[in-house]
Amino acid sequence: MWRWIRQQLGFDPPHQSDNRTIYIANRFPQHGHYVPQKFAENRIISSKYTVWNFVPKNLFEQFRRVANFYFLIIFLVQLMIDTPTSPITSGLPLFFVITVTAIKQGYEDWLRHKADNEVNGAPVYVVRSGGLVKTRSKNIRVGDIVRVAKDETFPVDLVLLSSDRADGSCYVTTASLDGETNLKTHVAVPETAVLQSVANLDKLVAVIECQQPEADLYRFVGRITISQQIEEIVRPLGPESLLLRGARLKNTKEIFGVAVYTGMETKMALNYKSKSQKRSAVEKSMNSFLIIYLIILLFEAILSTILKYAWQSEEKWHEPWYNQQTDHERNSSKILRFISDFLAFLVLYNFIIPISLYVTVEMQKFLGSFFIGWDLDLYHEETNEKAQVNTSDLNEELGQVEYVFTDKTGTLTENVMQFRECSINGIKYQEINGKLVPEGLIEDVPDGIQPRLTEEEEIFLKAVCLCHTVQINNDQTDGICDSPWRSNGISSQLEYYASSPDEKALVEAACRVGVVFTGASAESMELKSCGKPERYKLLHVLEFDANRRRMSVIVESSSGEKLLFTKGAESVILPRSTRGEVEKTRIHVDEFALKGLRTLCVAYRKFTPKEYQEVEKRLFEAKTALQQREERLSEVYNFIENDLELLGATGVEDKLQDKVQETIEALRLAGIKVWVLTGDKHETAVSVSLSCGHFHRTMNILELVQHKSDSTCAEQLRQLARRIEEDHVIQHGLVVDGTSLSLALRQHEKLFMEVCRNCSAVLCCRMAPLQKAKVVRLLKTSPEKPITLAIGDGANDVSMIQEAHVGIGIMGKEGRQAVRNSDYAIARFKFLSKLLLVHGHLYYIRIATLVQYFFYKNVCFITPQFLYQFFCLFSQQTLYDSVYLTLYNICFTSLPVLMYSLFEQHVHPHVLHSKPTLYRDISKNAHLGFKPFLYWTFLGFVHAFVFFFGSYILMGEDTSLLGNGQMLKSNRQMVRVCVVGRAIQK
């Protein structure tokens, strides 16, 4: 407990070094004075409060709000000094607001505690004292060997030691972590893979050295040192050895692993990222209005206090018989009396600040958000997906969007890939009826007969079938070698799974035309080329950056040849290729891109025994390094992936989603600019932009691409700015690639922004994920401060989704990470138009009216109180009964406007959807700007004067009703009675 307190205060940081040393089964050295490192307990804590800190912590958080803190001060003032109203008038509404909020937050936290207890108390099996011991998840310690059975989730982050498979491999799905439903293969090091029994594992003497915990799900750097009788063996550990908490074991009977990260140090817990608090324009306006009303309140209180003393300075009002001062009052300091009177007036007028505004607005947002999920127009029947609201704080922001940043693949397109064309050895091919046919030739091979592949065609298809991350459903692998072909030559028995639709489409295409990928393990990959089974030993997998620019595998054929197969973007592969038809392939790649196809280049390299020995040595050194492992691996990969022989290129089609063109056009009519941010090739991206209506055929397309220096980039930007100025009548579209964008943002940000603002549409291609977020931030922080929206479907879109004012995830085929990190989620891009043009429009109008009305009604309510002071000698006599003061904001005026703000439709939704230009009427926070605010405030004062003086005139100049029902004559007598009443209160 004391250690935990010291850690929270920062005196005892849990990690004293960059690495942690873990003794498997907690067999610590027996010699010397070894002090074990201290690690976190395996408790997941997602709750915010405990029984002991709930009241103080919750109260502290609630009183950080300006309005709550203000009413607390008013309530304390009422308790400390003599004020015209009862402390109940401020205390009861404040108590109601604080209590309702505390109950809501307490209930939500109780649910989190309940979920935490279920997780922490889950039964697990741990190897201890030579046997399996059943315990609870929270009792697992770092170094324990844990057993996990099929379909169970991993209770901690484990380094895989062994499985029921001889090669030590297992299959895992990480759907709950990153949304990817495909099976991932993890593998143990050979020395521990053979330890498949508890008895053998109990004898294992080994030490794991690895990095300290970090949130990156795909990064793990470590090594294991295994002590054997005559030597110590060191093996590298990477992400392929790490089983993450929250992932699930599939298609494997059981595994054993050693706990390396526990509790809140697991990668899953470190990814409990509380999203950066996004504040809507309405909330900012509310805070500004509150400050203005506080100024009005202070002005009225100061003015009333000054007028009171000015009036009482006259001799006749100094000390009348009915309000004689006590000795204490006569002898007290004038400054103290002035402060006391000022505070009393402050209490009297404090109801000009609407205490229930925040609660009502939160209720409106929370209840209003259900309409999005209930909207059948946002329901996608094919996938059975409805719109999802992850945060209701930004509902009205949907009506203020000025820029939309969208991904292309899976957002504008279906992300359902279909193989169309390929280039092999400088010759273009198409697939016709399951046969690979050179362009321009008519294939006359009869159905049912698979044509003989040439050597170039076969090695190209083998490269496609060996260099990928595709998995096969194990239940369907039996009998593959018996009859893999239908009568038309297409394989009928394999079911492939892949996180990348491109890879799946290519492997399936190769299967159809003659080379079948039939299986893979941690040690080998199996093919069937033209009916002949082949096995390749898998030596190394080289996956470069997260944007999948290239990927390589090193395999050993049955003849002992060491081969490297590489695929990736042409900008990466072609410069590394020294042999093959490079120029012809480059032309073909450009042709594919102009048709809107996604392109990849494929190459390979044969290693001599000496070359491979050097490769093996460098890889081992880089993989076993604990410091700067990624940088060292990158250097080695660049050394390996060189001097390649180009085999060819592929072209895969990704069809547009339904009604994308209509949606983009509707957004454009609504005054919203659309930017497309994609990692695709320049030509591919432009082709898709034209086909989806992002670029018009009549639009002047400007380009900022392939710049390598600041000077050329700056000069091109200046030329583009001049062209736009000269041709300001026509619309312009801008195309910029990732390299040029980096140069533009480095020193010419202002010039780049000027060009972009004058373009109707912008297309950014060859973009890395962080570049997408940087572009969004650039627009977001520009002088105009436009409201931005980012929409995407993949993990590479998360950064821009979180950066934008509003983030929308598409429920696509690239996992659920974008959906999990978004504010709203929809099934298709076409739903964006109704989400913004209808729901966004209505939400904004409703919340704007709600906020303005709250300030208006309080002006109407409290201004008569201020005017009344002129008729009671500023004696601080209250105009309203205490019960009415208490219930006015809580019940009388909050509930009706809440109903209005939930159901009001000033324009029919169909009209809003069919006439996008109506969206322009509410842009730039039109209904919550300074002018509308002044109008509502002025209206409040006018109505207050009408209410007060209208009642005064109707009641007559010389008549008034007393509490006992008698009539009181003369104005002076009424004033005296008011002052006498005030004196009696004192």
Sequence and secondary structure as in RCSB ss.txt:
>XXXX:A:sequence
MWRWIRQQLGFDPPHQSDNRTIYIANRFPQHGHYVPQKFAENRIISSKYTVWNFVPKNLFEQFRRVANFYFLIIF
LVQLMIDTPTSPITSGLPLFFVITVTAIKQGYEDWLRHKADNEVNGAPVYVVRSGGLVKTRSKNIRVGDIVRVAK
DETFPVDLVLLSSDRADGSCYVTTASLDGETNLKTHVAVPETAVLQSVANLDKLVAVIECQQPEADLYRFVGRIT
ISQQIEEIVRPLGPESLLLRGARLKNTKEIFGVAVYTGMETKMALNYKSKSQKRSAVEKSMNSFLIIYLIILLFE
AILSTILKYAWQSEEKWHEPWYNQQTDHERNSSKILRFISDFLAFLVLYNFIIPISLYVTVEMQKFLGSFFIGWD
LDLYHEETNEKAQVNTSDLNEELGQVEYVFTDKTGTLTENVMQFRECSINGIKYQEINGKLVPEGLIEDVPDGIQ
PRLTEEEEIFLKAVCLCHTVQINNDQTDGICDSPWRSNGISSQLEYYASSPDEKALVEAACRVGVVFTGASAESM
ELKSCGKPERYKLLHVLEFDANRRRMSVIVESSSGEKLLFTKGAESVILPRSTRGEVEKTRIHVDEFALKGLRTL
CVAYRKFTPKEYQEVEKRLFEAKTALQQREERLSEVYNFIENDLELLGATGVEDKLQDKVQETIEALRLAGIKVW
VLTGDKHETAVSVSLSCGHFHRTMNILELVQHKSDSTCAEQLRQLARRIEEDHVIQHGLVVDGTSLSLALRQHEK
LFMEVCRNCSAVLCCRMAPLQKAKVVRLLKTSPEKPITLAIGDGANDVSMIQEAHVGIGIMGKEGRQAVRNSDYA
IARFKFLSKLLLVHGHLYYIRIATLVQYFFYKNVCFITPQFLYQFFCLFSQQTLYDSVYLTLYNICFTSLPVLMY
SLFEQHVHPHVLHSKPTLYRDISKNAHLGFKPFLYWTFLGFVHAFVFFFGSYILMGEDTSLLGNGQMLKSNRQMV
RVCVVGRAIQK
>XXXX:A:secstr
 HHHHHHHHTSS S  SSEEEEEGGG    SS         S     S  TTTHHHHHHHHHTTSHHHHHHHHHH
HHHHHS  SS THHHHHHHHHHHHHHHHHHHHHHHHHHHHHHHHHT EEEEEETTEEEEEEGGG  TT EEEEET
T B SSEEEEEEESSTT EEEEE HHHH   S EEEE  HHHHT  SHHHHHT  EEEEEE   S TT   EEEE
EE SS EEEEEE GGGEE TT EEES SEEEEEEEE GGGSHHHHT         HHHHHHHHHHHHHHHHHHHH
HHHHHHHHHHHHTSHHHHS GGG   HHHHHS HHHHHHHHHHHHHHHHGGGS TTHHHHHHHHHHHHTHHHHH 
GGG BTTTTB  EES STTGGGGGS  EEEE STTTTEEEEEEEEEEEETTEEEEEETTEEEETT      TT  
    HHHHHHHHHHHHSS  EE GGG TTTTT    TTS   S  EE S HHHHHHHHHHHHHTEEEEEE SSEE
EEEETTEEEEEEEEEEEE  TT SEEEEEEE TT  EEEEEEE HHHHHHHEEES HHHHHHHHHHHHHTT EEE
EEEEEEE HHHHHHHHHHHHHHHT SSSHHHHHHHHHHHHS SEEEEEEEEEEEEE TTHHHHHHHHHHTT EEE
EE SS HHHHHHHHHHTTSS TTSEEEEE S  SHHHHHHHHHHHHHHHHHTTTS EEEEEEHHHHHHHHHH HH
HHHHHHHT SEEEEES  HHHHHHHHHHHHTSTT   EEEEESSGGGHHHHHHSSEEEEE  SS SHHHHTSSEE
ESSTTHHHHIIIIIIHHHHHHHHHHHHHHHHHHHHHHHHHHHHGGGTTT    SS HHHHHHIIIIITHHHHHHH
HHH  SS HHHHHH GGGGGGGGGGGGGSHHHHHHHHHHHHHHHHHHHHHHHHHH SSEEE TTS EEESHHHHH
HHHHHHHHHH 
